[in-house]
Amino acid sequence: MDHLPYSLVGLGGTFDHLHEGHKSLLRNAFKLGKRVAIAIAVSELLRTKDHKQEIETYELRVQNVANFILKELKISASRFSIIPLVDPYGPAITNGELEAHISSVETYKVALDINVRRIKNGLPPLILIIIPLVLGDNGKKISSSSIRASLDPSK
């Protein structure tokens, strides 16, 4: 683990209906960081999401992420923390220990905004690591929104 380039890497999101895109973000974070901080959006942040009635509970989303890390990636609980994301930026704009942020090409604009806010707060900007979207068998991006749409009986 001493060979990993960053002491603390952060990422955040909804992590609803954990899919290959989420798993790719998490795999990459652990390849880069000795420790990983994962901010998962609380329900109050998700009011405007499409098919919001199909969003899994916060507790289930946390459990699914933790289980994936512990059981599939076989990474020790000492290497990660899961925290509630109560605003779009979370502790990324105030935590001086954070060195890098990982996001997808779809969400990197939030990471850019995080860096603007960090600089305003007197913190150094984060190294931004942007990973590609994961495509499904149909050639389209895998997303929680499309998964929720397929589950929504009202559509």
DOKEMAR-373542 format. One record per residue: y, z, x of N, C-alpha, C in turn; residue in three letters. Coordinates in Angstrom, 1 decimal, decimal comma. Each point is the difference from the previous one (the first is absolute). Layout:
BEGIN
n.north:Y	n.up:Z	n.east:X	ca.north:Y	ca.up:Z	ca.east:X	c.north:Y	c.up:Z	c.east:X	res:ala
...
//
This chain:
BEGIN
n.north:-1,2	n.up:0,0	n.east:0,8	ca.north:1,2	ca.up:0,0	ca.east:-0,8	c.north:1,3	c.up:0,0	c.east:0,9	res:met
n.north:-0,2	n.up:0,4	n.east:1,2	ca.north:1,2	ca.up:0,0	ca.east:0,9	c.north:0,6	c.up:-1,4	c.east:0,2	res:asp
n.north:-0,9	n.up:-1,0	n.east:-0,2	ca.north:0,5	ca.up:-1,4	ca.east:0,2	c.north:0,8	c.up:-0,5	c.east:-1,1	res:his
n.north:0,1	n.up:0,7	n.east:-1,1	ca.north:0,8	ca.up:-0,5	ca.east:-1,2	c.north:1,5	c.up:0,1	c.east:0,3	res:leu
n.north:0,7	n.up:-1,1	n.east:-0,3	ca.north:1,4	ca.up:-0,1	ca.east:0,4	c.north:1,0	c.up:1,0	c.east:-0,6	res:pro
n.north:-0,3	n.up:0,5	n.east:-1,2	ca.north:1,0	ca.up:0,9	ca.east:-0,7	c.north:-0,6	c.up:1,3	c.east:-0,4	res:tyr
n.north:0,8	n.up:1,1	n.east:0,1	ca.north:-0,4	ca.up:1,3	ca.east:-0,4	c.north:-0,1	c.up:0,1	c.east:-1,5	res:ser
n.north:1,0	n.up:-0,5	n.east:-0,7	ca.north:0,0	ca.up:0,1	ca.east:-1,4	c.north:0,5	c.up:-1,3	c.east:-0,7	res:leu
n.north:-0,9	n.up:-0,6	n.east:-0,8	ca.north:0,3	ca.up:-1,2	ca.east:-0,8	c.north:0,1	c.up:0,4	c.east:-1,4	res:val
n.north:0,9	n.up:-0,6	n.east:-0,7	ca.north:0,1	ca.up:0,2	ca.east:-1,5	c.north:-0,1	c.up:-1,2	c.east:-0,8	res:gly
n.north:-0,5	n.up:0,2	n.east:-1,2	ca.north:0,0	ca.up:-1,1	ca.east:-1,0	c.north:0,0	c.up:0,7	c.east:-1,4	res:leu
n.north:0,4	n.up:-0,8	n.east:-1,0	ca.north:0,1	ca.up:0,5	ca.east:-1,3	c.north:-0,2	c.up:-1,0	c.east:-1,1	res:gly
n.north:-0,3	n.up:0,4	n.east:-1,2	ca.north:-0,2	ca.up:-0,9	ca.east:-1,1	c.north:-0,6	c.up:0,7	c.east:-1,2	res:gly
n.north:-0,4	n.up:-0,8	n.east:-0,9	ca.north:-0,6	ca.up:0,5	ca.east:-1,2	c.north:-1,5	c.up:0,3	c.east:0,2	res:thr
n.north:-0,7	n.up:-0,9	n.east:0,7	ca.north:-1,4	ca.up:0,1	ca.east:0,3	c.north:-0,8	c.up:0,1	c.east:-1,3	res:phe
n.north:0,4	n.up:-0,8	n.east:-1,0	ca.north:-0,7	ca.up:0,0	ca.east:-1,3	c.north:-1,2	c.up:-1,0	c.east:0,1	res:asp
n.north:-1,1	n.up:0,5	n.east:-0,6	ca.north:-1,2	ca.up:-0,9	ca.east:0,0	c.north:-0,2	c.up:-0,5	c.east:1,5	res:his
n.north:-0,3	n.up:1,0	n.east:0,9	ca.north:-0,1	ca.up:-0,3	ca.east:1,4	c.north:-0,8	c.up:-1,3	c.east:0,2	res:leu
n.north:0,6	n.up:-0,9	n.east:0,7	ca.north:-0,6	ca.up:-1,3	ca.east:0,3	c.north:0,1	c.up:-0,4	c.east:1,4	res:his
n.north:-0,5	n.up:-1,2	n.east:0,4	ca.north:0,0	ca.up:-0,5	ca.east:1,3	c.north:1,3	c.up:0,0	c.east:0,7	res:glu
n.north:1,1	n.up:-0,3	n.east:-0,7	ca.north:1,3	ca.up:0,0	ca.east:0,6	c.north:0,4	c.up:1,4	c.east:0,5	res:gly
n.north:-0,2	n.up:1,0	n.east:-0,9	ca.north:0,2	ca.up:1,4	ca.east:0,4	c.north:-0,8	c.up:0,4	c.east:1,2	res:his
n.north:-1,3	n.up:-0,4	n.east:0,0	ca.north:-0,9	ca.up:0,4	ca.east:1,0	c.north:0,4	c.up:-0,7	c.east:1,4	res:lys
n.north:0,5	n.up:-1,2	n.east:-0,1	ca.north:0,5	ca.up:-0,6	ca.east:1,2	c.north:1,2	c.up:0,7	c.east:0,6	res:ser
n.north:0,9	n.up:0,5	n.east:-0,9	ca.north:1,2	ca.up:0,8	ca.east:0,5	c.north:-0,6	c.up:1,2	c.east:0,7	res:leu
n.north:-0,9	n.up:0,7	n.east:-0,6	ca.north:-0,5	ca.up:1,3	ca.east:0,5	c.north:-0,8	c.up:-0,2	c.east:1,3	res:leu
n.north:-0,8	n.up:-1,1	n.east:0,1	ca.north:-0,8	ca.up:-0,3	ca.east:1,2	c.north:1,0	c.up:-0,2	c.east:1,2	res:arg
n.north:1,0	n.up:-0,8	n.east:-0,3	ca.north:1,0	ca.up:-0,3	ca.east:1,1	c.north:0,8	c.up:1,2	c.east:0,4	res:asn
n.north:0,3	n.up:0,8	n.east:-1,0	ca.north:0,8	ca.up:1,3	ca.east:0,4	c.north:-0,8	c.up:0,8	c.east:1,0	res:ala
n.north:-1,3	n.up:0,2	n.east:-0,3	ca.north:-0,9	ca.up:0,8	ca.east:0,9	c.north:-0,3	c.up:-0,6	c.east:1,3	res:phe
n.north:0,2	n.up:-1,4	n.east:0,1	ca.north:-0,2	ca.up:-0,6	ca.east:1,3	c.north:1,2	c.up:0,2	c.east:0,9	res:lys
n.north:1,1	n.up:0,4	n.east:-0,6	ca.north:1,3	ca.up:0,1	ca.east:0,7	c.north:0,5	c.up:1,4	c.east:0,2	res:leu
n.north:-0,4	n.up:0,9	n.east:-0,9	ca.north:0,5	ca.up:1,3	ca.east:0,1	c.north:-1,0	c.up:1,1	c.east:0,2	res:gly
n.north:0,4	n.up:1,0	n.east:0,9	ca.north:-0,9	ca.up:1,1	ca.east:0,2	c.north:-0,1	c.up:0,8	c.east:-1,3	res:lys
n.north:1,2	n.up:0,1	n.east:-0,7	ca.north:0,0	ca.up:0,6	ca.east:-1,4	c.north:0,7	c.up:-1,0	c.east:-0,9	res:arg
n.north:-0,4	n.up:0,1	n.east:-1,3	ca.north:0,6	ca.up:-0,9	ca.east:-1,0	c.north:0,4	c.up:0,9	c.east:-1,2	res:val
n.north:1,3	n.up:-0,3	n.east:-0,4	ca.north:0,6	ca.up:0,6	ca.east:-1,2	c.north:0,0	c.up:-1,0	c.east:-1,1	res:ala
n.north:-0,7	n.up:0,3	n.east:-1,1	ca.north:-0,1	ca.up:-0,9	ca.east:-1,1	c.north:0,7	c.up:0,6	c.east:-1,2	res:ile
n.north:1,1	n.up:-0,7	n.east:-0,4	ca.north:0,7	ca.up:0,5	ca.east:-1,2	c.north:-0,5	c.up:-0,8	c.east:-1,2	res:ala
n.north:-0,4	n.up:0,7	n.east:-1,0	ca.north:-0,5	ca.up:-0,6	ca.east:-1,3	c.north:1,0	c.up:0,3	c.east:-1,1	res:ile
n.north:0,4	n.up:-1,0	n.east:-0,7	ca.north:1,0	ca.up:0,1	ca.east:-1,0	c.north:-0,5	c.up:0,9	c.east:-1,2	res:ala
n.north:0,9	n.up:0,9	n.east:-0,4	ca.north:-0,3	ca.up:0,8	ca.east:-1,1	c.north:0,3	c.up:-0,8	c.east:-1,3	res:val
n.north:-0,6	n.up:0,4	n.east:-1,1	ca.north:0,0	ca.up:-0,7	ca.east:-1,2	c.north:1,5	c.up:-0,4	c.east:-0,5	res:ser
n.north:0,9	n.up:1,0	n.east:0,2	ca.north:1,4	ca.up:-0,3	ca.east:-0,4	c.north:0,6	c.up:-1,2	c.east:0,7	res:glu
n.north:-0,4	n.up:-0,4	n.east:1,1	ca.north:0,5	ca.up:-1,1	ca.east:0,7	c.north:-0,6	c.up:-1,3	c.east:-0,5	res:leu
n.north:-1,0	n.up:0,0	n.east:-0,9	ca.north:-0,7	ca.up:-1,2	ca.east:-0,4	c.north:0,3	c.up:-0,4	c.east:-1,4	res:leu
n.north:1,0	n.up:0,6	n.east:-0,6	ca.north:0,4	ca.up:-0,3	ca.east:-1,4	c.north:0,2	c.up:-1,5	c.east:-0,3	res:arg
n.north:0,5	n.up:-0,7	n.east:1,0	ca.north:0,4	ca.up:-1,4	ca.east:-0,3	c.north:-1,1	c.up:-1,0	c.east:0,5	res:thr
n.north:-1,1	n.up:0,5	n.east:0,4	ca.north:-1,1	ca.up:-0,9	ca.east:0,4	c.north:-0,6	c.up:-0,8	c.east:-1,1	res:lys
n.north:-0,5	n.up:-1,2	n.east:0,2	ca.north:-0,7	ca.up:-0,7	ca.east:-1,0	c.north:-1,3	c.up:0,7	c.east:-0,4	res:asp
n.north:-0,3	n.up:0,0	n.east:-1,2	ca.north:-1,3	ca.up:0,5	ca.east:-0,5	c.north:-0,1	c.up:1,5	c.east:0,4	res:his
n.north:1,1	n.up:0,7	n.east:-0,1	ca.north:0,0	ca.up:1,4	ca.east:0,5	c.north:-1,0	c.up:0,9	c.east:-0,6	res:lys
n.north:-0,4	n.up:-0,3	n.east:-1,2	ca.north:-1,0	ca.up:0,8	ca.east:-0,7	c.north:-1,4	c.up:0,0	c.east:0,7	res:gln
n.north:-0,2	n.up:-1,0	n.east:0,8	ca.north:-1,3	ca.up:-0,2	ca.east:0,8	c.north:0,1	c.up:0,6	c.east:1,4	res:glu
n.north:1,1	n.up:0,6	n.east:0,4	ca.north:0,1	ca.up:0,6	ca.east:1,3	c.north:-0,8	c.up:1,3	c.east:0,0	res:ile
n.north:-0,8	n.up:0,1	n.east:1,1	ca.north:-0,8	ca.up:1,2	ca.east:0,2	c.north:0,9	c.up:1,2	c.east:0,2	res:glu
n.north:-0,5	n.up:1,2	n.east:-0,3	ca.north:0,8	ca.up:1,2	ca.east:0,2	c.north:0,3	c.up:0,2	c.east:1,5	res:thr
n.north:1,0	n.up:0,8	n.east:0,3	ca.north:0,4	ca.up:0,3	ca.east:1,4	c.north:-1,2	c.up:0,6	c.east:0,7	res:tyr
n.north:-0,7	n.up:0,9	n.east:-0,7	ca.north:-1,1	ca.up:0,8	ca.east:0,7	c.north:-1,1	c.up:-1,0	c.east:0,3	res:glu
n.north:-0,3	n.up:-0,9	n.east:-0,9	ca.north:-1,1	ca.up:-0,9	ca.east:0,3	c.north:0,3	c.up:-1,0	c.east:1,1	res:leu
n.north:1,3	n.up:-0,4	n.east:0,1	ca.north:0,4	ca.up:-0,9	ca.east:1,1	c.north:-0,1	c.up:0,7	c.east:1,3	res:arg
n.north:0,4	n.up:1,3	n.east:0,1	ca.north:-0,1	ca.up:0,8	ca.east:1,2	c.north:-1,4	c.up:0,1	c.east:0,4	res:val
n.north:-0,9	n.up:0,4	n.east:-1,0	ca.north:-1,4	ca.up:0,1	ca.east:0,3	c.north:-0,6	c.up:-1,2	c.east:0,5	res:gln
n.north:0,3	n.up:-1,2	n.east:-0,6	ca.north:-0,6	ca.up:-1,3	ca.east:0,5	c.north:0,5	c.up:-0,3	c.east:1,4	res:asn
n.north:1,2	n.up:0,2	n.east:0,3	ca.north:0,5	ca.up:-0,2	ca.east:1,4	c.north:-0,7	c.up:0,9	c.east:1,0	res:val
n.north:-0,1	n.up:1,3	n.east:-0,3	ca.north:-0,6	ca.up:0,9	ca.east:0,9	c.north:-1,5	c.up:-0,3	c.east:0,2	res:ala
n.north:-0,7	n.up:-0,3	n.east:-1,1	ca.north:-1,4	ca.up:-0,4	ca.east:0,1	c.north:-0,2	c.up:-1,2	c.east:0,8	res:asn
n.north:0,8	n.up:-1,0	n.east:-0,1	ca.north:-0,1	ca.up:-1,2	ca.east:0,8	c.north:0,1	c.up:0,3	c.east:1,5	res:phe
n.north:1,0	n.up:0,8	n.east:0,3	ca.north:0,3	ca.up:0,4	ca.east:1,4	c.north:-1,2	c.up:0,8	c.east:0,6	res:ile
n.north:-0,3	n.up:1,0	n.east:-0,8	ca.north:-1,1	ca.up:1,0	ca.east:0,5	c.north:-1,4	c.up:-0,7	c.east:0,0	res:leu
n.north:-0,3	n.up:-0,7	n.east:-1,0	ca.north:-1,4	ca.up:-0,4	ca.east:-0,2	c.north:-0,2	c.up:-1,4	c.east:0,5	res:lys
n.north:0,9	n.up:-0,9	n.east:-0,2	ca.north:-0,2	ca.up:-1,4	ca.east:0,5	c.north:0,5	c.up:-0,2	c.east:1,4	res:glu
n.north:1,2	n.up:0,5	n.east:0,3	ca.north:0,5	ca.up:-0,2	ca.east:1,3	c.north:-0,5	c.up:1,1	c.east:1,0	res:leu
n.north:-0,5	n.up:1,1	n.east:-0,6	ca.north:-0,6	ca.up:1,1	ca.east:0,7	c.north:1,0	c.up:0,6	c.east:1,0	res:lys
n.north:1,2	n.up:0,2	n.east:-0,5	ca.north:1,1	ca.up:0,6	ca.east:0,7	c.north:0,2	c.up:1,4	c.east:-0,4	res:ile
n.north:0,2	n.up:0,9	n.east:0,9	ca.north:0,2	ca.up:1,4	ca.east:-0,2	c.north:1,2	c.up:0,3	c.east:-0,8	res:ser
n.north:-0,1	n.up:1,0	n.east:-0,9	ca.north:1,2	ca.up:0,4	ca.east:-0,8	c.north:1,1	c.up:0,5	c.east:0,9	res:ala
n.north:-0,2	n.up:0,4	n.east:1,2	ca.north:1,0	ca.up:0,4	ca.east:0,9	c.north:0,9	c.up:-1,1	c.east:0,5	res:ser
n.north:-0,4	n.up:-1,2	n.east:-0,3	ca.north:0,8	ca.up:-1,2	ca.east:0,5	c.north:1,0	c.up:-0,5	c.east:-1,1	res:arg
n.north:-0,1	n.up:0,5	n.east:-1,2	ca.north:0,9	ca.up:-0,5	ca.east:-1,0	c.north:0,5	c.up:1,0	c.east:-1,0	res:phe
n.north:1,1	n.up:-0,3	n.east:-0,6	ca.north:0,5	ca.up:0,8	ca.east:-1,1	c.north:0,4	c.up:-0,9	c.east:-1,2	res:ser
n.north:-0,2	n.up:0,5	n.east:-1,2	ca.north:0,4	ca.up:-0,7	ca.east:-1,2	c.north:1,1	c.up:0,8	c.east:-0,6	res:ile
n.north:1,1	n.up:-0,6	n.east:-0,2	ca.north:1,1	ca.up:0,7	ca.east:-0,6	c.north:0,5	c.up:-0,7	c.east:-1,3	res:ile
n.north:0,6	n.up:0,7	n.east:-0,9	ca.north:0,6	ca.up:-0,6	ca.east:-1,2	c.north:1,2	c.up:-0,8	c.east:0,3	res:pro
n.north:0,1	n.up:-1,2	n.east:-0,4	ca.north:1,2	ca.up:-0,8	ca.east:0,1	c.north:0,8	c.up:0,1	c.east:-1,2	res:leu
n.north:1,2	n.up:0,7	n.east:0,0	ca.north:0,8	ca.up:0,3	ca.east:-1,2	c.north:1,2	c.up:-0,9	c.east:0,0	res:val
n.north:0,3	n.up:-0,8	n.east:1,0	ca.north:1,1	ca.up:-0,9	ca.east:0,0	c.north:-0,5	c.up:-1,2	c.east:0,8	res:asp
n.north:0,7	n.up:-1,1	n.east:0,0	ca.north:-0,5	ca.up:-1,2	ca.east:0,7	c.north:-0,2	c.up:0,1	c.east:1,5	res:pro
n.north:0,7	n.up:1,0	n.east:0,6	ca.north:-0,1	ca.up:0,1	ca.east:1,5	c.north:-0,8	c.up:1,1	c.east:0,5	res:tyr
n.north:-0,1	n.up:1,1	n.east:-0,7	ca.north:-0,7	ca.up:1,1	ca.east:0,4	c.north:0,5	c.up:0,6	c.east:1,3	res:gly
n.north:-0,8	n.up:0,7	n.east:0,7	ca.north:0,4	ca.up:0,7	ca.east:1,3	c.north:0,3	c.up:-1,0	c.east:1,1	res:pro
n.north:-0,3	n.up:-1,3	n.east:-0,2	ca.north:0,2	ca.up:-0,9	ca.east:1,1	c.north:1,5	c.up:-0,1	c.east:0,4	res:ala
n.north:0,9	n.up:0,4	n.east:-0,8	ca.north:1,4	ca.up:-0,1	ca.east:0,3	c.north:0,5	c.up:1,3	c.east:0,7	res:ile
n.north:-0,8	n.up:1,0	n.east:0,0	ca.north:0,4	ca.up:1,3	ca.east:0,6	c.north:-0,9	c.up:0,6	c.east:1,0	res:thr
n.north:-1,2	n.up:-0,6	n.east:0,2	ca.north:-1,0	ca.up:0,6	ca.east:0,9	c.north:0,2	c.up:-0,7	c.east:1,4	res:asn
n.north:0,5	n.up:0,8	n.east:0,9	ca.north:0,2	ca.up:-0,4	ca.east:1,4	c.north:-1,3	c.up:-0,3	c.east:0,8	res:gly
n.north:-1,1	n.up:0,6	n.east:-0,5	ca.north:-1,3	ca.up:-0,2	ca.east:0,8	c.north:-0,6	c.up:-1,4	c.east:-0,3	res:glu
n.north:0,4	n.up:-0,6	n.east:-1,1	ca.north:-0,6	ca.up:-1,3	ca.east:-0,4	c.north:0,5	c.up:-1,1	c.east:1,0	res:leu
n.north:-1,0	n.up:-0,8	n.east:0,5	ca.north:0,4	ca.up:-1,0	ca.east:0,9	c.north:-0,2	c.up:-1,4	c.east:-0,5	res:glu
n.north:-0,9	n.up:-0,2	n.east:-0,9	ca.north:-0,2	ca.up:-1,4	ca.east:-0,5	c.north:-0,3	c.up:0,1	c.east:-1,5	res:ala
n.north:0,2	n.up:-1,1	n.east:-0,7	ca.north:-0,2	ca.up:-0,2	ca.east:-1,4	c.north:-0,8	c.up:-1,3	c.east:-0,2	res:his
n.north:-1,1	n.up:0,1	n.east:-0,8	ca.north:-0,8	ca.up:-1,2	ca.east:-0,3	c.north:0,2	c.up:-0,4	c.east:-1,4	res:ile
n.north:0,2	n.up:-1,3	n.east:-0,2	ca.north:0,1	ca.up:-0,5	ca.east:-1,4	c.north:-0,5	c.up:-1,4	c.east:-0,1	res:ser
n.north:-0,1	n.up:-0,5	n.east:-1,2	ca.north:-0,4	ca.up:-1,4	ca.east:-0,1	c.north:1,2	c.up:-0,9	c.east:0,0	res:ser
n.north:-0,3	n.up:-1,3	n.east:0,0	ca.north:1,2	ca.up:-1,0	ca.east:0,0	c.north:0,7	c.up:0,1	c.east:-1,4	res:val
n.north:-0,7	n.up:0,6	n.east:-1,0	ca.north:0,6	ca.up:0,1	ca.east:-1,3	c.north:0,9	c.up:1,2	c.east:-0,1	res:glu
n.north:-0,2	n.up:1,0	n.east:0,8	ca.north:0,8	ca.up:1,3	ca.east:-0,1	c.north:0,9	c.up:0,3	c.east:1,2	res:thr
n.north:0,0	n.up:-0,9	n.east:1,0	ca.north:0,7	ca.up:0,3	ca.east:1,2	c.north:1,5	c.up:0,2	c.east:-0,2	res:tyr
n.north:0,6	n.up:-0,5	n.east:-1,1	ca.north:1,4	ca.up:0,2	ca.east:-0,2	c.north:0,4	c.up:1,5	c.east:-0,2	res:lys
n.north:-1,0	n.up:0,7	n.east:-0,6	ca.north:0,2	ca.up:1,5	ca.east:-0,1	c.north:0,0	c.up:0,6	c.east:1,4	res:val
n.north:-0,8	n.up:-0,5	n.east:0,9	ca.north:-0,1	ca.up:0,5	ca.east:1,4	c.north:1,4	c.up:-0,3	c.east:0,7	res:ala
n.north:0,5	n.up:-1,1	n.east:-0,2	ca.north:1,3	ca.up:-0,3	ca.east:0,6	c.north:1,1	c.up:0,9	c.east:-0,6	res:leu
n.north:0,0	n.up:0,3	n.east:-1,2	ca.north:0,9	ca.up:1,0	ca.east:-0,6	c.north:-0,2	c.up:1,4	c.east:0,5	res:asp
n.north:-1,3	n.up:0,3	n.east:0,2	ca.north:-0,2	ca.up:1,3	ca.east:0,6	c.north:0,7	c.up:0,2	c.east:1,4	res:ile
n.north:-0,1	n.up:-1,1	n.east:0,8	ca.north:0,6	ca.up:0,0	ca.east:1,3	c.north:1,5	c.up:0,2	c.east:-0,1	res:asn
n.north:0,7	n.up:-0,7	n.east:-0,9	ca.north:1,4	ca.up:0,1	ca.east:-0,3	c.north:0,3	c.up:1,5	c.east:-0,3	res:val
n.north:-0,7	n.up:0,6	n.east:-0,8	ca.north:0,2	ca.up:1,4	ca.east:-0,4	c.north:-0,3	c.up:0,9	c.east:1,1	res:arg
n.north:-1,0	n.up:-0,3	n.east:0,8	ca.north:-0,3	ca.up:0,9	ca.east:1,2	c.north:1,2	c.up:0,0	c.east:0,9	res:arg
n.north:0,5	n.up:-1,2	n.east:0,3	ca.north:1,2	ca.up:-0,1	ca.east:0,9	c.north:1,2	c.up:0,8	c.east:-0,5	res:ile
n.north:0,2	n.up:-0,1	n.east:-1,3	ca.north:1,1	ca.up:0,7	ca.east:-0,6	c.north:-0,2	c.up:1,5	c.east:0,1	res:lys
n.north:-1,3	n.up:0,4	n.east:0,0	ca.north:-0,3	ca.up:1,4	ca.east:0,2	c.north:-0,1	c.up:0,5	c.east:1,4	res:asn
n.north:0,3	n.up:-0,9	n.east:1,0	ca.north:0,0	ca.up:0,4	ca.east:1,4	c.north:-1,4	c.up:-0,1	c.east:0,6	res:gly
n.north:-0,9	n.up:-0,7	n.east:-0,6	ca.north:-1,4	ca.up:-0,1	ca.east:0,5	c.north:-0,2	c.up:-1,4	c.east:0,6	res:leu
n.north:-0,9	n.up:-0,1	n.east:1,0	ca.north:-0,2	ca.up:-1,4	ca.east:0,5	c.north:-0,8	c.up:-0,8	c.east:-1,1	res:pro
n.north:0,2	n.up:-1,3	n.east:0,1	ca.north:-0,7	ca.up:-0,9	ca.east:-1,0	c.north:-1,5	c.up:0,1	c.east:0,4	res:pro
n.north:-0,8	n.up:-0,3	n.east:-1,1	ca.north:-1,5	ca.up:0,0	ca.east:0,2	c.north:-0,4	c.up:-1,4	c.east:0,5	res:leu
n.north:-1,1	n.up:0,0	n.east:0,7	ca.north:-0,7	ca.up:-1,3	ca.east:0,4	c.north:-0,6	c.up:-0,4	c.east:-1,4	res:ile
n.north:0,3	n.up:-1,2	n.east:-0,4	ca.north:-0,5	ca.up:-0,5	ca.east:-1,2	c.north:-1,2	c.up:-1,0	c.east:0,2	res:leu
n.north:-1,1	n.up:0,3	n.east:-0,6	ca.north:-1,2	ca.up:-0,8	ca.east:0,2	c.north:-0,3	c.up:-0,6	c.east:-1,4	res:ile
n.north:0,0	n.up:-1,3	n.east:0,0	ca.north:-0,2	ca.up:-0,7	ca.east:-1,3	c.north:-1,3	c.up:-0,7	c.east:0,1	res:ile
n.north:-0,8	n.up:0,3	n.east:-1,0	ca.north:-1,3	ca.up:-0,7	ca.east:-0,1	c.north:-0,1	c.up:-1,0	c.east:-1,1	res:ile
n.north:-0,8	n.up:-1,0	n.east:0,1	ca.north:-0,1	ca.up:-1,1	ca.east:-1,0	c.north:-0,6	c.up:0,6	c.east:-1,3	res:pro
n.north:0,3	n.up:-0,7	n.east:-1,1	ca.north:-0,7	ca.up:0,3	ca.east:-1,3	c.north:-1,5	c.up:-0,4	c.east:0,1	res:leu
n.north:-0,8	n.up:0,7	n.east:-0,7	ca.north:-1,4	ca.up:-0,3	ca.east:-0,1	c.north:-0,2	c.up:-0,8	c.east:-1,2	res:val
n.north:-0,7	n.up:-1,2	n.east:0,1	ca.north:-0,2	ca.up:-0,9	ca.east:-1,1	c.north:-1,4	c.up:0,2	c.east:-0,6	res:leu
n.north:-0,1	n.up:-0,2	n.east:-1,3	ca.north:-1,3	ca.up:0,1	ca.east:-0,6	c.north:-0,7	c.up:-1,3	c.east:0,0	res:gly
n.north:-1,2	n.up:0,0	n.east:-0,6	ca.north:-0,8	ca.up:-1,2	ca.east:0,0	c.north:0,7	c.up:-1,2	c.east:-0,7	res:asp
n.north:1,0	n.up:0,3	n.east:-0,8	ca.north:0,7	ca.up:-1,0	ca.east:-0,7	c.north:1,2	c.up:-0,6	c.east:0,8	res:asn
n.north:0,2	n.up:0,6	n.east:1,2	ca.north:1,1	ca.up:-0,5	ca.east:0,9	c.north:1,3	c.up:0,7	c.east:-0,3	res:gly
n.north:0,0	n.up:0,9	n.east:-1,0	ca.north:1,3	ca.up:0,7	ca.east:-0,3	c.north:-0,1	c.up:1,4	c.east:0,5	res:lys
n.north:1,2	n.up:0,6	n.east:0,2	ca.north:0,1	ca.up:1,3	ca.east:0,6	c.north:-0,7	c.up:1,0	c.east:-0,9	res:lys
n.north:-0,7	n.up:0,9	n.east:0,6	ca.north:-0,6	ca.up:1,1	ca.east:-0,7	c.north:1,1	c.up:1,1	c.east:-0,3	res:ile
n.north:0,2	n.up:0,4	n.east:-1,2	ca.north:1,0	ca.up:0,9	ca.east:-0,3	c.north:-0,4	c.up:1,0	c.east:-1,1	res:ser
n.north:0,5	n.up:1,2	n.east:0,0	ca.north:-0,2	ca.up:0,9	ca.east:-1,1	c.north:0,5	c.up:-0,5	c.east:-1,3	res:ser
n.north:1,1	n.up:-0,7	n.east:0,0	ca.north:0,5	ca.up:-0,5	ca.east:-1,3	c.north:-1,0	c.up:-1,0	c.east:-0,6	res:ser
n.north:-0,6	n.up:-0,9	n.east:0,8	ca.north:-0,9	ca.up:-0,9	ca.east:-0,7	c.north:-1,3	c.up:0,7	c.east:-0,4	res:ser
n.north:-0,4	n.up:1,1	n.east:0,7	ca.north:-1,1	ca.up:0,8	ca.east:-0,4	c.north:0,3	c.up:0,7	c.east:-1,3	res:ile
n.north:1,2	n.up:0,6	n.east:-0,1	ca.north:0,4	ca.up:0,6	ca.east:-1,3	c.north:0,1	c.up:-0,9	c.east:-1,1	res:arg
n.north:0,5	n.up:-1,2	n.east:0,2	ca.north:0,1	ca.up:-1,1	ca.east:-1,0	c.north:-1,4	c.up:-0,3	c.east:-0,6	res:ala
n.north:-1,0	n.up:-0,1	n.east:0,9	ca.north:-1,3	ca.up:-0,3	ca.east:-0,4	c.north:-0,7	c.up:1,1	c.east:-0,9	res:ser
n.north:0,5	n.up:1,2	n.east:0,2	ca.north:-0,5	ca.up:1,2	ca.east:-0,7	c.north:0,7	c.up:0,3	c.east:-1,3	res:leu
n.north:1,2	n.up:-0,6	n.east:-0,2	ca.north:0,9	ca.up:0,3	ca.east:-1,1	c.north:-0,5	c.up:-0,6	c.east:-1,3	res:asp
n.north:-0,5	n.up:0,8	n.east:-0,9	ca.north:-0,5	ca.up:-0,6	ca.east:-1,3	c.north:1,1	c.up:-0,6	c.east:-0,9	res:pro
n.north:1,2	n.up:0,2	n.east:0,3	ca.north:1,1	ca.up:-0,5	ca.east:-0,9	c.north:0,4	c.up:-1,4	c.east:0,4	res:ser
n.north:-0,5	n.up:-0,5	n.east:1,1	ca.north:0,4	ca.up:-1,3	ca.east:0,4	c.north:-0,7	c.up:-1,2	c.east:-0,7	res:lys
//
